[in-house]
Amino acid sequence: GAQETFESYYRKQRRKQARLVLQPPSNMHETLDGYRKYFNQIVGFFVVEDHILHTTQGLVNRAYLDELWEMALSKTIAALRTHSSYCSDPSLVLDLKNLIVLFADTLQGYGFPVNQLFDMLLEIQDQYSETLLKKWSGVFRNILDSDNYSPIPVSNEDVYKKIVGQFPFQDAELEKQPFPKKFPFSEFVPKVYNQIKEFIYACLKFSEDLHLSSTEVDDMIRKSTNLLLTRTLSNCLQNVIKRKNVGLTELVQIIINTTHLEKSCKFLEEFITNITNVLPETVHTTKLYGTTTFKDARHAAEEEIYTNLNQKIDQFLQLADYDWMALEPGSRASDYLVDLIGFLRSTFAVFTHLPGEVDVHSTMSGKVAQTACMSACKHLATSLLQLLLEAEVRQLSLGALHQFNLDVEECER
C-alpha cells in the first residue's frame, strides 16, 4: 500500500546504480575487453529499465527514462572522449568504433536516441586518422631506409608482370627489350604506392556502418590521403634527401622515383573512385595533392645535388697551392684542377647512365645534369676568381699568371 514511497525509492536507487554503471574503469582504454564490459553494463541497465517500463504500471515512465538516458549519454560520451584519446593503436580504435556502433544500434532498437554517439564517432575518426598517419610514417621510413636506390633488375617475364601488377607502369620501349632489363625506378616506388593503397583501405574501414553518404566517405578518405602525402610521406622523403651521407646517385634516383610516383596519382584517384563510387568530377570532390608532394621532393633533391657538387668543388679548391711569385709557369694544368675535372667527369657520367634513355628520364635527368653542370661551372669560375683576388695575395709574377691561365684554359676545354 505504499506505492508512491516505493516508486520514488526505486527511482532514487536506480539513479545511484546508473552512476556506478557509468563509472568507467581507470584502465578501460588498454584493451577492447575494458570497453566491452563498460558498454554491456550500460546496455544491461537500460534493457532492464525498458522491460520494467513495459511490464509494470507507474514504477517508471518515459519522461524518467529519457532523463536518465540523457544523463547516461553525456557521461558515456565524456568517458569515451577521454579514454579514446589515450589510444595510439589504429586497430584498437577501429575495434572500439565497431563496439560503439553495436552499442548505439542496440539502444536505438529500444527507442533511445543515439545521434550524439554517431557525432562523437566522427571526432574519433579524426583521431583514428592521426594514429594511422603515425603508423604509416614508420612504414614509409622503413621502406626508404631499406631501399638500395638503384633501378629494379628484371630477369624474366614473371618478375616483370609482378612489378607491373604492383605499380601502374607502361613503357613500350622497355617491353620490347630482351631480358635481363631494368625498370627505371627503385624498389621504393611500388612499395610506397602499395602502402598508400593500404592506408586508403584502412580509412575506408572506419567509415563503414557510420550511416554516412558515399560522398562523405569519399571526402573523408581523400582528405586523410592528402595528409598522408603532403605531411607524412613528404617529411619522410625530405629526411632522406637531407641525410648527411646521401650520394649523387641516390639523389638522381629519388628524382626519377618521385616523377613516377607523381604520375601514379591519377591511378590513386581512380582507386578511391572505385571503392567509394563517387566520380572525381563531382562538384565537392577533394583533389589529391600528391603531385605537389612529389614536385617538392624533386626540387629538394635537385637543390641538394647542386649544393653537394659545390661542396665537393670547394674540397678540391682547398688543395690549390699557387706560388704567386713563381718565375716560370708549369708545363701543364695544376694537379688539383686535373683531379677536380676528373671528378666532375665521373659525376656527370652518373647522369648519362641513367635508366630509361627514352621517355621522360633522359630529358629530365638531362635537364638536371645541365643545370648541375652550369651551377658547377659558375661556382668554379667564381671560386677561381676569388683565389686571384684574395687580400693575402699582394703581388703576382707573370709566371704565376701564366700557370693560372693554363688552369682556366683546362676548365674551358
C-alpha positions as CSV (number, residue, x, y, z in Angstrom):
1,G,0.0,0.0,0.0
2,A,3.0,2.4,-0.1
3,Q,3.2,2.7,-3.9
4,E,4.3,6.3,-4.1
5,T,7.1,5.8,-1.5
6,F,8.3,2.7,-3.3
7,E,8.3,4.5,-6.7
8,S,10.4,7.3,-5.5
9,Y,12.7,4.9,-3.6
10,Y,13.1,2.7,-6.7
11,R,14.0,5.7,-8.9
12,K,16.4,7.1,-6.4
13,Q,18.2,3.8,-6.0
14,R,18.3,3.1,-9.8
15,R,19.8,6.6,-10.4
16,K,22.6,5.7,-7.9
17,Q,23.1,2.4,-9.7
18,A,23.2,4.1,-13.0
19,R,26.0,6.4,-11.7
20,L,28.0,3.3,-10.7
21,V,27.5,1.6,-14.0
22,L,28.6,4.8,-15.9
23,Q,31.9,5.0,-14.0
24,P,34.5,3.6,-16.4
25,P,37.4,1.5,-15.1
26,S,40.6,3.5,-15.0
27,N,42.4,1.3,-17.5
28,M,39.5,0.9,-19.9
29,H,41.5,2.3,-22.8
30,E,44.1,-0.5,-22.6
31,T,42.0,-3.4,-24.0
32,L,38.9,-3.9,-26.0
33,D,37.5,-6.0,-23.2
34,G,37.5,-3.0,-20.9
35,Y,35.3,-1.1,-23.3
36,R,33.1,-4.2,-23.9
37,K,32.3,-4.6,-20.2
38,Y,31.6,-0.9,-19.8
39,F,29.1,-1.0,-22.7
40,N,27.5,-4.2,-21.6
41,Q,26.8,-2.8,-18.2
42,I,25.1,0.3,-19.7
43,V,23.0,-1.8,-22.2
44,G,22.0,-4.2,-19.4
45,F,20.9,-1.3,-17.2
46,F,18.7,0.3,-19.9
47,V,17.3,-3.0,-21.2
48,V,16.1,-3.8,-17.6
49,E,14.5,-0.3,-17.3
50,D,12.8,-0.6,-20.7
51,H,11.4,-4.0,-19.6
52,I,10.1,-2.5,-16.4
53,L,8.5,0.4,-18.3
54,H,6.6,-2.1,-20.5
55,T,5.6,-4.7,-17.8
56,T,4.7,-2.6,-14.8
57,Q,2.4,0.2,-14.0
58,G,3.8,3.6,-12.9
59,L,7.1,2.3,-11.5
60,V,9.0,4.1,-14.2
61,N,7.7,6.3,-17.0
62,R,9.0,7.6,-20.4
63,A,10.0,11.0,-19.0
64,Y,12.0,9.5,-16.2
65,L,13.7,7.1,-18.6
66,D,14.5,9.8,-21.1
67,E,16.0,12.0,-18.4
68,L,18.1,9.0,-17.2
69,W,19.3,8.2,-20.7
70,E,20.2,11.9,-21.3
71,M,22.5,11.8,-18.3
72,A,23.9,8.4,-19.3
73,L,24.6,9.6,-22.8
74,S,26.6,12.7,-21.7
75,K,28.6,10.7,-19.2
76,T,29.4,7.9,-21.7
77,I,30.5,10.3,-24.4
78,A,32.7,12.2,-21.9
79,A,34.3,8.9,-20.8
80,L,34.9,7.7,-24.4
81,R,36.4,11.0,-25.4
82,T,38.9,10.9,-22.5
83,H,39.8,7.2,-22.9
84,S,40.0,7.0,-26.7
85,S,42.4,10.0,-26.7
86,Y,45.0,7.7,-24.9
87,C,44.9,5.2,-27.7
88,S,47.7,5.1,-30.2
89,D,46.9,1.8,-31.9
90,P,44.7,2.2,-35.0
91,S,43.4,-1.3,-34.9
92,L,42.2,-0.8,-31.3
93,V,40.5,2.5,-32.3
94,L,38.8,0.6,-35.2
95,D,37.6,-2.2,-32.9
96,L,36.3,0.5,-30.5
97,K,34.4,2.1,-33.3
98,N,32.7,-1.2,-34.2
99,L,31.7,-1.7,-30.5
100,I,30.3,1.9,-30.3
101,V,28.2,1.2,-33.5
102,L,26.8,-2.0,-32.0
103,F,26.1,-0.2,-28.7
104,A,24.3,2.6,-30.5
105,D,22.3,0.4,-32.8
106,T,21.2,-1.8,-29.9
107,L,20.0,1.1,-27.8
108,Q,18.3,2.6,-30.8
109,G,16.4,-0.6,-31.2
110,Y,15.0,0.1,-27.7
111,G,13.9,3.5,-28.8
112,F,16.7,5.6,-27.2
113,P,18.1,8.5,-29.4
114,V,21.7,7.8,-30.3
115,N,22.6,10.6,-32.8
116,Q,25.1,12.1,-30.4
117,L,27.1,8.8,-30.4
118,F,27.4,8.9,-34.2
119,D,28.5,12.5,-34.0
120,M,31.2,11.5,-31.5
121,L,32.4,8.8,-33.8
122,L,33.2,11.4,-36.3
123,E,35.5,13.0,-33.7
124,I,37.1,9.6,-33.0
125,Q,37.6,9.3,-36.8
126,D,39.9,12.3,-36.8
127,Q,41.9,10.6,-34.1
128,Y,41.9,7.3,-35.9
129,S,43.3,9.2,-38.9
130,E,46.1,10.6,-36.8
131,T,47.1,7.2,-35.4
132,L,47.1,5.9,-39.0
133,L,49.4,8.7,-40.1
134,K,51.8,7.9,-37.2
135,K,51.8,4.3,-38.1
136,W,52.5,4.9,-41.8
137,S,55.2,7.4,-41.0
138,G,57.1,4.4,-39.6
139,V,56.2,2.2,-42.6
140,F,57.5,4.8,-45.1
141,R,60.6,5.4,-43.1
142,N,61.4,1.6,-43.2
143,I,60.8,1.4,-46.9
144,L,63.0,4.4,-47.7
145,D,65.8,3.3,-45.3
146,S,66.0,-0.2,-46.7
147,D,65.9,0.9,-50.4
148,N,69.1,0.4,-52.4
149,Y,68.3,3.4,-54.7
150,S,69.2,1.6,-57.9
151,P,66.9,0.5,-60.7
152,I,65.0,-2.7,-60.2
153,P,66.6,-5.5,-62.3
154,V,64.1,-7.9,-64.1
155,S,65.4,-11.3,-65.1
156,N,62.2,-12.8,-66.7
157,E,58.6,-12.2,-67.7
158,D,57.1,-13.3,-64.4
159,V,59.1,-10.8,-62.3
160,Y,58.2,-8.1,-64.9
161,K,54.5,-8.9,-64.7
162,K,54.6,-9.0,-60.9
163,I,56.1,-5.5,-60.6
164,V,53.7,-4.1,-63.3
165,G,50.9,-5.7,-61.2
166,Q,52.0,-3.8,-58.1
167,F,52.6,-0.4,-59.8
168,P,50.9,1.2,-62.8
169,F,53.7,1.5,-65.3
170,Q,53.7,1.2,-69.1
171,D,56.7,1.7,-71.4
172,A,56.5,0.2,-74.9
173,E,60.3,0.6,-75.3
174,L,61.1,-1.3,-72.1
175,E,58.6,-4.1,-73.0
176,K,60.4,-4.7,-76.3
177,Q,63.8,-5.0,-74.7
178,P,65.2,-8.5,-74.1
179,F,65.7,-9.9,-70.5
180,P,67.5,-9.1,-68.3
181,K,66.5,-5.5,-68.2
182,K,65.8,-2.8,-65.6
183,F,62.8,-0.7,-64.5
184,P,63.8,3.0,-64.3
185,F,62.7,3.3,-60.6
186,S,64.0,1.5,-57.5
187,E,62.1,-0.8,-55.1
188,F,60.6,2.1,-53.0
189,V,58.2,3.1,-55.8
190,P,55.9,0.0,-55.9
191,K,56.3,-0.4,-52.1
192,V,55.2,3.2,-51.3
193,Y,52.4,3.0,-53.9
194,N,51.0,-0.1,-52.3
195,Q,51.3,1.3,-48.8
196,I,49.2,4.4,-49.9
197,K,46.5,1.9,-51.1
198,E,46.7,0.1,-47.8
199,F,46.2,3.4,-46.0
200,I,43.2,4.1,-48.1
201,Y,41.7,0.7,-47.2
202,A,42.3,1.4,-43.5
203,C,40.5,4.8,-43.8
204,L,37.6,3.1,-45.5
205,K,37.2,0.5,-42.7
206,F,36.4,3.2,-40.2
207,S,33.6,4.8,-42.3
208,E,31.7,1.5,-42.6
209,D,28.4,1.4,-40.7
210,L,28.5,5.1,-39.8
211,H,25.4,5.8,-41.8
212,L,27.4,8.2,-44.0
213,S,26.7,9.0,-47.6
214,S,29.2,7.8,-50.2
215,T,30.2,11.5,-50.9
216,E,31.0,12.0,-47.2
217,V,33.1,8.8,-47.1
218,D,34.9,9.7,-50.3
219,D,35.7,13.2,-49.0
220,M,37.0,11.8,-45.7
221,I,39.3,9.3,-47.5
222,R,40.6,12.0,-49.8
223,K,41.3,14.4,-47.0
224,S,43.2,11.8,-45.0
225,T,45.1,10.6,-48.1
226,N,46.1,14.2,-48.8
227,L,47.5,14.5,-45.2
228,L,49.4,11.2,-45.8
229,L,51.0,12.6,-48.9
230,T,51.6,16.2,-48.1
231,R,52.7,15.7,-44.4
232,T,53.8,12.1,-43.7
233,L,55.3,10.9,-47.0
234,S,56.6,14.4,-47.7
235,N,58.5,14.5,-44.4
236,C,60.0,11.1,-44.9
237,L,61.2,12.0,-48.4
238,Q,62.7,15.3,-47.3
239,N,64.6,13.5,-44.4
240,V,66.2,11.1,-46.9
241,I,67.2,13.9,-49.2
242,K,68.7,15.9,-46.3
243,R,70.7,13.0,-44.9
244,K,74.4,13.6,-44.3
245,N,75.7,10.7,-46.4
246,V,73.3,10.8,-49.3
247,G,75.2,10.5,-52.6
248,L,74.5,11.9,-56.1
249,T,73.4,8.5,-57.5
250,E,70.7,8.2,-54.8
251,L,69.6,11.8,-55.3
252,V,69.3,11.2,-59.1
253,Q,67.3,8.0,-58.3
254,I,65.0,9.9,-56.0
255,I,64.3,12.4,-58.8
256,I,63.3,9.5,-61.1
257,N,61.3,7.8,-58.4
258,T,59.2,10.8,-57.4
259,T,58.4,11.5,-61.1
260,H,56.9,8.0,-61.4
261,L,55.0,8.4,-58.1
262,E,53.7,11.7,-59.3
263,K,52.3,10.1,-62.5
264,S,50.7,7.4,-60.4
265,C,48.5,9.9,-58.5
266,K,45.8,9.7,-61.2
267,F,45.6,5.9,-60.6
268,L,45.2,6.5,-56.9
269,E,42.3,8.9,-57.7
270,E,40.7,6.1,-59.8
271,F,41.3,3.6,-56.9
272,I,39.4,5.9,-54.5
273,T,36.6,6.4,-57.0
274,N,36.3,2.6,-57.4
275,I,35.9,1.9,-53.7
276,T,33.5,4.8,-53.0
277,N,31.7,5.1,-56.3
278,V,31.9,8.9,-56.3
279,L,33.2,10.3,-59.5
280,P,36.0,12.7,-59.2
281,E,34.1,15.2,-61.4
282,T,31.6,15.6,-58.6
283,V,31.5,19.2,-57.5
284,H,32.7,18.8,-54.0
285,T,35.4,16.2,-54.6
286,T,38.7,17.0,-52.9
287,K,41.6,16.7,-55.3
288,L,44.7,14.6,-54.3
289,Y,47.6,16.9,-53.7
290,G,50.1,14.2,-54.2
291,T,51.7,15.9,-57.2
292,T,52.9,18.8,-55.0
293,T,54.5,16.4,-52.6
294,F,56.5,14.7,-55.3
295,K,57.4,18.0,-57.0
296,D,58.7,19.4,-53.8
297,A,60.7,16.3,-53.1
298,R,62.2,16.5,-56.6
299,H,63.1,20.2,-56.2
300,A,64.7,19.5,-52.9
301,A,66.7,16.6,-54.4
302,E,67.9,18.8,-57.3
303,E,68.9,21.6,-54.9
304,E,70.8,19.0,-52.8
305,I,72.7,17.8,-56.0
306,Y,73.8,21.4,-56.8
307,T,74.9,22.0,-53.2
308,N,76.6,18.7,-53.0
309,L,78.6,19.3,-56.1
310,N,79.6,22.8,-55.0
311,Q,80.8,21.4,-51.7
312,K,82.9,18.8,-53.5
313,I,84.4,21.5,-55.7
314,D,85.3,23.5,-52.6
315,Q,87.2,20.5,-51.2
316,F,89.3,20.3,-54.3
317,L,89.9,24.0,-54.3
318,Q,91.3,23.8,-50.7
319,L,94.2,21.8,-52.3
320,A,95.0,24.7,-54.7
321,D,98.5,25.9,-53.8
322,Y,99.6,28.6,-56.2
323,D,103.1,30.1,-55.9
324,W,102.1,33.7,-56.8
325,M,105.8,34.7,-57.1
326,A,106.8,31.8,-59.5
327,L,109.3,32.8,-62.1
328,E,108.3,30.1,-64.6
329,P,104.8,28.6,-65.1
330,G,104.5,24.8,-65.0
331,S,104.2,22.8,-68.2
332,R,100.6,21.7,-67.6
333,A,97.5,22.5,-65.5
334,S,97.7,22.1,-61.7
335,D,97.2,18.7,-60.2
336,Y,94.3,19.7,-58.0
337,L,92.4,21.0,-61.0
338,V,93.1,17.9,-63.2
339,D,91.7,15.8,-60.3
340,L,88.7,18.1,-59.9
341,I,87.8,17.8,-63.6
342,G,88.3,14.0,-63.4
343,F,85.8,14.0,-60.5
344,L,83.3,16.1,-62.4
345,R,83.6,13.9,-65.4
346,S,82.7,10.7,-63.5
347,T,79.9,12.6,-61.7
348,F,78.3,13.6,-64.9
349,A,78.6,10.1,-66.1
350,V,76.1,9.2,-63.4
351,F,73.6,11.4,-65.1
352,T,74.1,10.0,-68.5
353,H,74.0,6.3,-67.5
354,L,70.5,6.8,-66.1
355,P,68.0,4.1,-66.9
356,G,65.2,4.8,-69.4
357,E,67.2,6.6,-72.0
358,V,64.0,7.0,-73.9
359,D,60.9,8.6,-72.3
360,V,60.8,11.3,-69.7
361,H,64.1,10.5,-67.9
362,S,66.6,11.3,-70.5
363,T,65.1,14.7,-70.8
364,M,64.5,15.1,-67.1
365,S,67.9,13.8,-65.9
366,G,69.3,15.7,-68.9
367,K,67.8,18.9,-67.5
368,V,69.1,18.3,-64.0
369,A,72.5,17.4,-65.4
370,Q,72.6,20.6,-67.5
371,T,71.6,22.8,-64.6
372,A,74.1,21.0,-62.3
373,C,76.8,21.5,-64.9
374,M,76.0,25.2,-65.2
375,S,75.9,25.6,-61.5
376,A,79.2,23.7,-61.0
377,C,81.0,25.8,-63.7
378,K,79.7,29.0,-62.3
379,H,80.8,28.1,-58.8
380,L,84.2,27.0,-60.0
381,A,84.7,30.2,-62.1
382,T,83.7,32.4,-59.1
383,S,85.9,30.5,-56.8
384,L,89.0,30.7,-59.1
385,L,88.5,34.4,-59.4
386,Q,88.3,34.7,-55.6
387,L,91.7,32.9,-55.3
388,L,93.2,35.5,-57.5
389,L,91.7,38.4,-55.7
390,E,92.3,37.3,-52.1
391,A,93.6,40.0,-49.8
392,E,96.7,38.0,-48.9
393,V,97.8,38.0,-52.5
394,R,99.8,41.3,-52.6
395,Q,102.0,40.6,-55.6
396,L,101.7,38.4,-58.7
397,S,104.5,37.3,-61.1
398,L,103.9,36.8,-64.8
399,G,104.9,33.1,-64.3
400,A,102.1,32.7,-61.7
401,L,99.5,34.3,-64.0
402,H,100.6,32.0,-66.9
403,Q,100.1,29.0,-64.6
404,F,96.7,30.3,-63.5
405,N,95.8,30.8,-67.2
406,L,96.7,27.2,-68.0
407,D,94.2,26.1,-65.4
408,V,91.4,28.3,-66.7
409,E,92.1,27.0,-70.2
410,E,91.9,23.5,-68.9
411,C,88.5,24.3,-67.4
412,E,87.3,25.8,-70.7
413,R,88.4,22.7,-72.6
